[in-house]
Amino acid sequence: MENKRGSFGSKFGVVAAVAGSAVGLGNIWRFPYIAGENGGAVFIIVYLLICLLIAIPVMISEFAIGRHGRKNVMGSMRQVAKGKMWLSLGYLGVFAAVLILSFYSVIAGWTLNFIVESVKGFSGMDVTALTANFNGFVNSNEPIVWTLLFLALTAVIVLCGVEKGIERSSKIMMPMLVLMLLGMSIYSLFLPGFGEAFRFLFKPDFSKMTWDVVLQALGQSFFSMSVGMGTMITYGSYIKDKENLYGVGATVALSDVLIAFLAGVAIFPAVFTFGIAPTSGSELVFLTLPSVFSQIPAGQLLSFVFFVLLFFAAITSAISLLEVPVAYLTEEFNIKRKWAVVMGFVVIGALSVFCTLSLQDGSSLVVGGDSLFDFFDKFTSNIMLPVGGILVSVFVGWFMDKKLRYDQFTNQGQCAVKLYKFLVFLVKFVVPVAISILFISKNLF
């Protein structure tokens, strides 16, 4: 019996679900420390330009492929592309989603642990004590439990289907995420370090502009928007014909940038207030901020809210990643949705356990000198996603049927034709060159 195909039921549902896919740990965990390491305001200016010129065109291209194909990433490519050459893009998307969710779930599992730790409180613990506590946690088997619990919660949502599971949960969690971030940002307005944080985030020092800043901004924008990994093609297949892809893409990108900005406004005033270096790196959230929360009024409550917020951001992205292989299994092999979810949970869960164990001291789960966790991260981020992005832009710009591309981009000519021509120029020339530069620089230099 053929699986009945779902779709998003409303425009708000489309935006909430797709924005949920784009908004994740990369916005709240990664964006603040990447901005901190790359000059603050200068990085943000470059980041905004790249979002406009690269991320949105690639996202709309993936939407167009998915909406026309009305199938999973593999099925959509088969519908849109002539010949088998471009089917590799479909396989790449499924494989990338599986690998990304395998290590992504480990970090997401940490957020669940920190929610519990926040309830206990971080009172009296400085960065040294927190580091020792965190290292002890990583070297135990406890992260396996949190990782599998996070995956199980993700699987339950995906099991409920597109409209009742993915769309309904996103419509609840995305507004809650924004409200919590707004609340933390308002609180930060009254911290002594807000003025310094504001200058750091919004007063550019162009002497800090370097080629590396541009590359970092390109990477953050590209990977934050969830392009090149099959999710936007899969989600695009659930978007109804009446929806304006320009509007959806712009709204999702704006939401993604807004969340990242709010995260910066919420975090950096506390960082400057307590004399923490904004270049603290990836430890900024999991090691540095808990020590800040232990020193400020209502810090325990704020810590709890912050890590719940991180969890919401993580799971809205995780459900989009799990939906990629689930849609592939249900439509390509006619497997019932519940069994496809179970298969995805088992395979990704097993890989996630190996990724978790690879982070323990003395682990033999090493590939090329990197832990399995780091290998999956680097392999997907530095190779698979750039290749996927280049293939999407080259295919849509140069090989996709022109009438089909025009009809999908403009909703059968109902949207601005001038904007269409500009987007095609970006997809044909700007996007492949920019992503190629990122790909080459990361892997050769």
MOQUIMO-V866448 format. One record per residue. N is the residue number from 0. PHI is phi in whole degrees, -180 to 180 (* if undefined). NEAR is the number of other C-alpha atoms within 8 Angstrom. Layout:
n->[N & N]
phi->[PHI & PHI]
near->[NEAR & NEAR]
This chain:
n->[0 & 1 & 2 & 3 & 4 & 5 & 6 & 7 & 8 & 9 & 10 & 11 & 12 & 13 & 14 & 15 & 16 & 17 & 18 & 19 & 20 & 21 & 22 & 23 & 24 & 25 & 26 & 27 & 28 & 29 & 30 & 31 & 32 & 33 & 34 & 35 & 36 & 37 & 38 & 39 & 40 & 41 & 42 & 43 & 44 & 45 & 46 & 47 & 48 & 49 & 50 & 51 & 52 & 53 & 54 & 55 & 56 & 57 & 58 & 59 & 60 & 61 & 62 & 63 & 64 & 65 & 66 & 67 & 68 & 69 & 70 & 71 & 72 & 73 & 74 & 75 & 76 & 77 & 78 & 79 & 80 & 81 & 82 & 83 & 84 & 85 & 86 & 87 & 88 & 89 & 90 & 91 & 92 & 93 & 94 & 95 & 96 & 97 & 98 & 99 & 100 & 101 & 102 & 103 & 104 & 105 & 106 & 107 & 108 & 109 & 110 & 111 & 112 & 113 & 114 & 115 & 116 & 117 & 118 & 119 & 120 & 121 & 122 & 123 & 124 & 125 & 126 & 127 & 128 & 129 & 130 & 131 & 132 & 133 & 134 & 135 & 136 & 137 & 138 & 139 & 140 & 141 & 142 & 143 & 144 & 145 & 146 & 147 & 148 & 149 & 150 & 151 & 152 & 153 & 154 & 155 & 156 & 157 & 158 & 159 & 160 & 161 & 162 & 163 & 164 & 165 & 166 & 167 & 168 & 169 & 170 & 171 & 172 & 173 & 174 & 175 & 176 & 177 & 178 & 179 & 180 & 181 & 182 & 183 & 184 & 185 & 186 & 187 & 188 & 189 & 190 & 191 & 192 & 193 & 194 & 195 & 196 & 197 & 198 & 199 & 200 & 201 & 202 & 203 & 204 & 205 & 206 & 207 & 208 & 209 & 210 & 211 & 212 & 213 & 214 & 215 & 216 & 217 & 218 & 219 & 220 & 221 & 222 & 223 & 224 & 225 & 226 & 227 & 228 & 229 & 230 & 231 & 232 & 233 & 234 & 235 & 236 & 237 & 238 & 239 & 240 & 241 & 242 & 243 & 244 & 245 & 246 & 247 & 248 & 249 & 250 & 251 & 252 & 253 & 254 & 255 & 256 & 257 & 258 & 259 & 260 & 261 & 262 & 263 & 264 & 265 & 266 & 267 & 268 & 269 & 270 & 271 & 272 & 273 & 274 & 275 & 276 & 277 & 278 & 279 & 280 & 281 & 282 & 283 & 284 & 285 & 286 & 287 & 288 & 289 & 290 & 291 & 292 & 293 & 294 & 295 & 296 & 297 & 298 & 299 & 300 & 301 & 302 & 303 & 304 & 305 & 306 & 307 & 308 & 309 & 310 & 311 & 312 & 313 & 314 & 315 & 316 & 317 & 318 & 319 & 320 & 321 & 322 & 323 & 324 & 325 & 326 & 327 & 328 & 329 & 330 & 331 & 332 & 333 & 334 & 335 & 336 & 337 & 338 & 339 & 340 & 341 & 342 & 343 & 344 & 345 & 346 & 347 & 348 & 349 & 350 & 351 & 352 & 353 & 354 & 355 & 356 & 357 & 358 & 359 & 360 & 361 & 362 & 363 & 364 & 365 & 366 & 367 & 368 & 369 & 370 & 371 & 372 & 373 & 374 & 375 & 376 & 377 & 378 & 379 & 380 & 381 & 382 & 383 & 384 & 385 & 386 & 387 & 388 & 389 & 390 & 391 & 392 & 393 & 394 & 395 & 396 & 397 & 398 & 399 & 400 & 401 & 402 & 403 & 404 & 405 & 406 & 407 & 408 & 409 & 410 & 411 & 412 & 413 & 414 & 415 & 416 & 417 & 418 & 419 & 420 & 421 & 422 & 423 & 424 & 425 & 426 & 427 & 428 & 429 & 430 & 431 & 432 & 433 & 434 & 435 & 436 & 437 & 438 & 439 & 440 & 441 & 442 & 443 & 444]
phi->[* & -74 & -71 & -74 & -87 & -91 & -157 & -72 & -88 & -149 & -64 & -62 & -64 & -59 & -64 & -63 & -69 & -71 & -64 & -62 & -65 & -73 & -84 & -151 & -61 & -62 & -79 & -95 & -92 & -86 & -56 & -58 & -77 & -67 & -62 & -63 & -80 & -126 & 90 & 67 & -61 & -61 & -60 & -64 & -61 & -63 & -59 & -63 & -62 & -69 & -57 & -70 & -91 & -122 & -63 & -65 & -59 & -67 & -61 & -65 & -62 & -69 & -57 & -62 & -62 & -67 & -67 & -71 & -71 & 55 & -142 & -62 & -59 & -72 & -63 & -65 & -65 & -66 & -72 & -89 & -91 & -96 & 91 & -95 & -58 & -85 & -66 & -58 & -64 & -67 & -61 & -60 & -64 & -64 & -64 & -63 & -61 & -64 & -67 & -64 & -66 & -65 & -93 & -62 & -66 & -66 & -64 & -62 & -63 & -60 & -63 & -65 & -62 & -73 & -63 & -65 & -63 & -66 & -64 & -69 & 98 & -106 & -57 & 81 & -103 & -90 & -62 & -63 & -67 & -64 & -63 & -63 & -65 & -67 & -62 & -64 & -64 & -63 & -86 & -99 & -91 & -61 & -58 & -62 & -63 & -66 & -64 & -69 & -65 & -62 & -63 & -65 & -63 & -62 & -63 & -61 & -64 & -65 & -61 & -72 & 100 & -72 & -79 & -80 & -102 & -67 & -66 & -63 & -67 & -67 & -65 & -89 & -74 & -65 & -61 & -64 & -60 & -63 & -63 & -66 & -65 & -61 & -61 & -66 & -66 & -63 & -60 & -66 & -58 & -100 & -83 & -58 & -87 & -64 & -60 & -66 & -65 & -62 & -64 & -65 & -84 & -127 & -113 & -70 & -111 & -71 & -69 & -89 & -71 & -134 & -63 & -65 & -61 & -63 & -65 & -65 & -66 & -63 & -65 & -63 & -65 & -63 & -78 & -67 & -82 & 61 & -98 & 85 & -126 & 89 & -69 & -73 & -69 & -63 & -67 & -61 & -71 & -99 & -85 & -73 & -61 & -74 & -74 & -81 & -65 & -59 & -64 & -63 & -61 & -65 & -66 & -65 & -63 & -63 & -62 & -61 & -67 & -61 & -62 & -63 & -63 & -61 & -62 & -64 & -67 & -73 & -91 & -68 & -57 & -68 & -61 & -74 & -61 & -105 & 68 & -90 & -68 & -66 & -95 & -65 & 81 & -64 & -75 & -54 & -85 & -87 & -118 & -78 & -63 & -58 & -70 & -69 & -59 & -73 & -110 & -111 & -59 & 59 & -63 & -65 & -66 & -63 & -62 & -61 & -62 & -63 & -77 & -65 & -60 & -60 & -63 & -59 & -61 & -69 & -75 & -67 & -78 & -64 & -66 & -70 & -69 & -68 & -64 & -62 & -69 & -65 & -63 & -63 & -68 & -69 & -94 & -85 & -121 & 54 & -87 & -59 & -56 & -63 & -75 & -65 & -65 & -61 & -62 & -63 & -62 & -64 & -67 & -69 & -61 & -63 & -63 & -65 & -62 & -64 & -63 & -63 & -65 & -68 & -86 & -75 & -59 & 77 & -66 & -92 & -81 & -126 & -128 & 59 & 89 & -107 & -61 & -58 & -58 & -67 & -63 & -59 & -61 & -68 & -64 & -74 & -71 & -91 & -124 & -66 & -69 & -60 & -63 & -61 & -64 & -64 & -62 & -61 & -67 & -67 & -63 & -67 & -75 & -118 & -118 & -69 & -53 & -63 & -67 & -61 & -61 & -63 & -63 & -73 & -66 & -109 & 53 & 60 & 84 & -83 & -102 & -58 & -72 & -61 & -65 & -61 & -62 & -66 & -65 & -63 & -60 & -63 & -66 & -73 & -115 & -70 & -62 & -61 & -67 & -64 & -69 & -62 & -62 & -60 & -61 & -67 & -65 & -73 & -105 & -115 & -117]
near->[3 & 4 & 10 & 4 & 4 & 8 & 10 & 13 & 8 & 6 & 8 & 7 & 13 & 13 & 11 & 12 & 13 & 11 & 12 & 13 & 16 & 12 & 16 & 15 & 11 & 11 & 15 & 14 & 12 & 10 & 13 & 14 & 14 & 11 & 12 & 12 & 11 & 11 & 14 & 13 & 13 & 13 & 14 & 11 & 8 & 10 & 13 & 9 & 8 & 12 & 12 & 9 & 11 & 14 & 14 & 12 & 13 & 14 & 12 & 12 & 12 & 13 & 14 & 14 & 14 & 20 & 15 & 11 & 13 & 11 & 12 & 14 & 17 & 12 & 14 & 16 & 15 & 12 & 9 & 10 & 10 & 7 & 6 & 8 & 5 & 11 & 11 & 8 & 12 & 13 & 10 & 12 & 15 & 14 & 8 & 13 & 15 & 12 & 12 & 12 & 13 & 13 & 15 & 9 & 14 & 15 & 9 & 15 & 14 & 11 & 12 & 13 & 9 & 10 & 12 & 8 & 9 & 12 & 9 & 6 & 8 & 12 & 6 & 5 & 10 & 7 & 9 & 7 & 8 & 12 & 9 & 8 & 8 & 9 & 8 & 8 & 10 & 12 & 10 & 8 & 9 & 8 & 13 & 12 & 8 & 13 & 16 & 13 & 9 & 13 & 11 & 9 & 8 & 12 & 13 & 8 & 12 & 14 & 10 & 9 & 10 & 12 & 11 & 9 & 12 & 15 & 15 & 10 & 10 & 13 & 12 & 8 & 10 & 13 & 8 & 8 & 11 & 9 & 8 & 11 & 14 & 10 & 8 & 11 & 13 & 9 & 9 & 13 & 8 & 7 & 10 & 7 & 13 & 15 & 8 & 9 & 12 & 11 & 9 & 11 & 11 & 8 & 8 & 11 & 9 & 6 & 4 & 8 & 11 & 6 & 6 & 6 & 11 & 12 & 9 & 10 & 13 & 12 & 9 & 11 & 12 & 12 & 11 & 13 & 13 & 11 & 17 & 13 & 14 & 15 & 17 & 14 & 16 & 15 & 12 & 14 & 17 & 13 & 11 & 8 & 6 & 5 & 9 & 9 & 13 & 9 & 7 & 11 & 11 & 9 & 9 & 12 & 13 & 8 & 10 & 14 & 10 & 8 & 13 & 12 & 8 & 11 & 14 & 12 & 12 & 15 & 11 & 13 & 18 & 13 & 14 & 14 & 11 & 8 & 6 & 9 & 7 & 11 & 8 & 12 & 10 & 9 & 8 & 11 & 9 & 8 & 12 & 12 & 10 & 12 & 13 & 12 & 13 & 13 & 8 & 7 & 4 & 7 & 11 & 12 & 9 & 10 & 12 & 12 & 9 & 11 & 12 & 11 & 11 & 14 & 11 & 11 & 15 & 11 & 12 & 16 & 13 & 13 & 14 & 12 & 14 & 15 & 11 & 16 & 13 & 12 & 11 & 14 & 11 & 13 & 12 & 7 & 7 & 10 & 10 & 8 & 10 & 7 & 8 & 13 & 12 & 9 & 8 & 12 & 11 & 8 & 8 & 12 & 12 & 8 & 11 & 16 & 11 & 10 & 14 & 14 & 12 & 13 & 12 & 10 & 5 & 4 & 10 & 5 & 9 & 10 & 8 & 5 & 5 & 9 & 13 & 13 & 12 & 8 & 11 & 11 & 10 & 9 & 9 & 12 & 10 & 11 & 10 & 13 & 14 & 14 & 10 & 14 & 13 & 12 & 9 & 13 & 14 & 12 & 10 & 12 & 11 & 7 & 7 & 11 & 6 & 6 & 6 & 8 & 11 & 12 & 10 & 12 & 14 & 15 & 14 & 9 & 9 & 6 & 9 & 8 & 8 & 6 & 7 & 11 & 8 & 8 & 9 & 9 & 10 & 12 & 16 & 13 & 8 & 11 & 15 & 13 & 8 & 9 & 12 & 10 & 8 & 12 & 12 & 9 & 8 & 8 & 7 & 5 & 5]
